[in-house]
Amino acid sequence: MNGFERVLAAAREGDPDALARIYRELAPGVLGYLRGQGAADPEDLAGEVFVAVVERIRGFRGDERAFRSWVFTIAHHRLADARRRAARRRETAMDPRRLVPAGPVGDVVEEAMAALGTRWAKDALASLTPDQRDVVLLRILGGLSVEDTARALGKSRGAVKTLQRRALAALARRIQPEAVSG
């Protein structure tokens, strides 16, 4: 039994340390996937994903690769559920002055650079089709294989490869003009 299999076996038995280790290893990728997908509240949604993982982990069977795929499939389904809920409810307007913090909160230059990078990444992802975005985020942030991505999205391996190739080509085209002019 390898290290992950021991951790997974302990997590199935409810060991809090094993569950915490699984969370620490997978949460950054799940959160990145949800942010990249433009989830309204990615942190809250990631919390829902890991609650579902804890609730269902006893029934999971498979290796580390299958487990990672299973977790990202849950994230994908929770995101779809959240989007359906959001489409059914009305949003309430809020006075933007209530959102402004009272005073400085950190390094302005660092925050501005992070915001520019985040904005660029969001804009780049928004330029992709939804299917291309799903594939890129699951393959890169989720670290899923072509087979696992296909299973999570309900697509063929060939479709995933094609979507990934087209997405990466579109992103490369977007980067090249910026590299020359920037």
Secondary structure, 3 states (H helix, E strand, C coil): CCHHHHHHHHHHCCCHHHHHHHHHHHHHHHHHHHHHCCCCCHHHHHHHHHHHHHHHHHHCCCCHHHHHHHHHHHHHHHHHHHHHHHHHCCCCCCCHHHHCCCCCCCCHHHHHHHHHHHHHHHHHHHCCCHHHHHHHHHHHHCCCCHHHHHHHHCCCHHHHHHHHHHHHHHHHHHHHHHHHHC
